[in-house]
């Protein structure tokens, strides 16, 4: 979540409608005197988003939001435009105080930007809209003030929280809601298992009903058994005939397979004969080759001796070439450095000329126009101040009419009291015997009537005065409303004009300063260009390099090295290289000829044996072919026998199946008790399954996987916090987060303890106080904010620091400022609140807050 624009009216110390535009702001300082409304701006943001401010809830389920309304006003309103998940949203929260004739009322509206305007995406109720808003922000107010918002006076809110509360905050930052959902799914599965248990109970009821049909199954089984006994001999006879025919067919099939194998062997013998004959030819060629190489022995040995002599010459030339090439490389390097020196001069001249043309000349050209525009802007600010004084008369008139209305209201209250007293006197005179109010004597009927008329006349006078005051209030109220609306419109226009002129003045002043600097740089740059061009013209660069080059070239000329002769020797050696291979082949021939001759004899023997095997296989194949002539007749007989047997067997097996079915049903019904036991075991299995889901619920709970993920995030949190703490304390303090500790029984319990190590040893955070405690809390809170900003899909990339500098000495404040600057790239927006004047200039943008008695707090955006 990145705040973009904040609008507030009648909120805390801010009375008039104001708008804070943070577009384009990255790091800003919110400054002003204590009590002038700095923290109130951030309270307005949190009240708009969560309904919380100053660490408390206001509205439903919390304190009355009446406490936040500007004193003397009845309505307040806060609107915040913010960026989340790449979209722009606007949240609008209003509140009206209750009175004698009305109840207090609050309104919340969430809107999304459609590209041209904002469209409401609020839910049906205010509570549902708050839930949607919190889901969009993906964090609660408690997590926000424990991480991204260092609330005034509560920088140690996370460190002083209970360990369990610290873990809850860290869990929300890490987005562990997925495991909460998994835990709920496991609980749902547990309820499903309970339903299966109920189904088993119903099945037991059905088993008891089946016991009634036991007698029917027994009679059907007896009838089927008679049929089965009569059919069994026929099946056995058909089976015997089929087995005899199958045996004969199997024998013929084996002979057919044997024929196939013999045919394959004959083909394989032909292939083997082909390969063996080929091997005989190849082996004969190798024997002839070996004998040919051995005939050139003397020529090969002489070639090897000449090749070795040429290699000796090459080695001698190579040693000289290494030194020669080294000197040549040094020569080229020196020449390159001299060229680089010249190029550096030329580039320096070009760079300065480009800077004059690109940066300095344009600024010098528009300096006079900027100065004139700045003077006009200052005159405009003076006119704004004059109009501001003129508005004071309108405010005085509004105050006078408001005072007159209040005076009429007080007068009517007094008149009402007097009329009630007259009514009471009249009622008392009617209930009792009338007496004179002056002398106390009893009045007669005439006296009573006379006194009653006087009271009525007096009451009529009071009533006329009361009604006159009411009419006066109505007239003045209409006039007061018109005057307020006109005044509000004038003040809004005045405020916008002032803001625009102040922003323009700041920009023009910066550009004028830059123009003056450009004028000074222009004179220096032209002088520098002249000096560099003179050096280039007189070749005053690289003098030492040129001297080294002359000395090196003399060394090259003095070397006795002939590259042509070296090349000639290498060509000769390359021509003689073939004798190296010839020598190897000569050695192979000497050692391989006896083995190759023996191998040739062996292959010839194998060739003759394979020819004999082929002749035997051909004879066996022809004998089997004669016997296979009866195979089709036997095969057809077996098919007919198999069909007869299959039909009889199918009938036999069907009757057997019926018997088995009835027998099985009898067994099932007779063993109903065992069935009940089986169902009981199934119930036990279901109970075990339920226990597994209960165990998974615990695993996905806060003490399971969530605790492991928190454990995995601890090192990153520690590293970030210790990096900041090291800068704040000169590496004197180091913190460690402990996620488990032993209780009194010696068992490990989940926690999030903070241990601090310094030169005195390791101690708990609670033993530190003052500035050190604040620096520890500050480092850990910023680390939490960075963790929140870096997690995947996290919408919160803003950091608000609402205290800290006042508790530090000068060195501590300087380190805090350095720490703030070191982390600014991790956030899209950072706002630091301080009332210390010397710290304002450390930030590029200032939001200056001031408070006026007549109109409340106001702010001004200043760019340094």
Number of C-alpha atoms within 10 A of each C-alpha: 23 21 23 19 16 22 18 25 21 22 27 21 24 26 21 19 18 19 18 17 14 18 11 9 16 16 21 23 24 26 24 22 15 13 14 20 23 25 20 19 20 20 21 27 24 20 22 26 25 20 21 21 22 18 14 12 17 19 16 12 7 11 13 13 23 21 12 21 22 19 15 8 13 15 20 24 20 24 24 23 22 19 16 17 13 8 12 19 22 24 21 18 21 19 21 19 18 13 9 5 5 9 9 15 14 16 12 21 21 24 17 18 14 11 8 6 8 14 14 13 14 18 16 8 11 16 12 12 17 20 14 16 20 15 11 13 19 19 20 18 21 19 22 24 22 27 28 24 24 27 23 14 11 20 28 19 18 25 24 15 14 13 17 13 16 19 22 17 21 24 19 17 24 18 17 20 13 11 18 14 14 16 21 15 15 20 16 13 15 20 13 12 19 14 11 15 18 11 12 17 14 11 13 15 11 11 16 13 11 14 16 10 12 16 10 11 17 15 11 14 19 14 12 18 15 11 13 19 13 11 16 14 11 14 19 14 12 18 18 13 14 20 15 12 18 19 12 15 21 15 12 21 15 12 18 18 12 15 21 13 14 21 16 13 16 19 13 13 19 15 12 16 19 12 13 18 15 12 17 17 12 13 19 15 12 17 18 12 14 21 15 13 18 17 10 12 14 9 11 19 15 11 17 18 12 15 19 15 11 17 16 11 14 18 12 11 19 13 10 16 16 11 14 17 12 11 16 15 12 15 18 13 14 19 15 13 14 19 13 14 16 17 13 13 17 15 12 15 20 13 13 16 17 12 14 20 13 11 14 22 15 13 21 18 11 13 19 13 10 17 16 11 15 21 12 12 18 15 12 16 18 12 12 17 13 11 14 15 10 11 15 13 11 15 15 11 14 19 14 13 17 17 12 15 21 13 13 19 17 13 14 20 12 13 19 16 11 16 21 12 13 17 15 12 14 18 11 12 16 12 8 8 11 19 15 14 11 6 7 9 10 13 16 13 9 9 13 18 11 12 16 17 12 11 15 15 11 14 20 13 12 18 17 12 14 21 12 13 19 16 12 15 21 12 12 16 15 11 13 20 13 13 17 17 11 13 17 14 12 14 17 15 12 16 19 13 14 19 17 12 19 20 14 15 20 15 15 19 14 12 18 20 11 15 24 14 14 20 15 11 14 20 11 11 16 14 10 14 18 11 11 15 15 11 13 16 9 8 11 12 18 16 10 9 16 14 11 13 17 11 11 15 14 10 11 16 9 8 11 8 15 11 12 9 11 17 13 12 17 17 13 14 19 13 11 18 16 14 20 16 13 19 17 11 17 23 15 14 20 13 12 15 18 12 10 17 14 11 16 18 12 12 15 14 11 13 18 12 11 15 14 11 13 18 12 12 18 15 11 14 19 12 11 16 12 9 12 14 10 11 17 11 10 15 17 13 14 19 14 12 18 19 13 14 21 16 12 19 20 12 15 20 16 14 21 19 14 17 21 16 14 21 17 14 18 21 13 17 21 13 13 17 13 12 15 18 12 12 17 16 12 15 20 13 13 18 17 13 15 20 14 14 21 16 15 18 23 15 17 21 19 20 12 15 16 22 19 13 13 20 15 11 14 17 13 14 22 18 16 18 24 21 15 26 26 20 18 25 17 10 13 12 19 19 23 21 16 15 19 14 14 11 9 7 6 8 9 12 11 16 19 24 19 19 16 18 15 12 7 6 7 14 14 13 20 12 9 13 11 9 16 18 16 20 26 28 23 25 26 28 26 27 24 26 28 24 23 26 23 15 13 10 12 19 20 26 22 23 26 22 23 21 19 22 23 13 14 17 11 11 11 20 17 16 22 23 17 15 19 17 14 12 15 15 12 16 18 18 23 23 22 23 24 23 21 13 10 8 15 22 11 15 17 14 19 25 22 18 21 17 17 11 7 9 12 19 22 22 23 15 20 18 15 13
